[in-house]
Amino acid sequence: MARIDDLLANYKRRAAMPLQAGRPLSQRVWFSVYPPEEERRLMNRVTEFEMATTAVPLYWHRIDLTGAFAQWIDSFEDEDERLAILADPDILEEYAQNGFRDHIRDLIAKEMAMIPDDRMSRTVLAVTGLMELYDLLHVSEVIEALDHSFSGILAV
């Protein structure tokens, strides 16, 4: 538990710092780095990060990508195509370069549309469930997709 307590304490300190408007998104990303074995503990305490955010006061909007890969695969109407993609890692990687990346961008854009414009620059957009991306996409691709459309803080 101490690792997550430390992570939360560091997050609280960072959230309390003044915002620096006008910077590119790459300079407005807060990474929460922790060992993989702490994932469940962290997910059980996400509400504490939300409370720390709203206490400073900033707005909080969470996007959970857990299950996004399954949603994308299920979107293929042709079952033979779906099975072929899943059967061959090379084909899967090729499809994911465009299709899965676009699916993730669409999910995030849909969630961002729920954030009122007047709150956007003071919103922490917390993206969880990034394990869905591994081996298929890079987190940097998600950040690049948001760079010009999101004026708040991205917490991953």
Secondary structure by P-SEA (a helix, b strand, c coil): caaaaaaaaaaaaaaacccccccccccccccccccccaaaaaaacaaaaaaaaaaabbbbbbbbccaaaaaaaaccccaaaaaaaaacaaaaaaaaccaaaaaaaaaaaaaaaaccccccccccccccccccccccccaaaaaaaacccccbbbcc
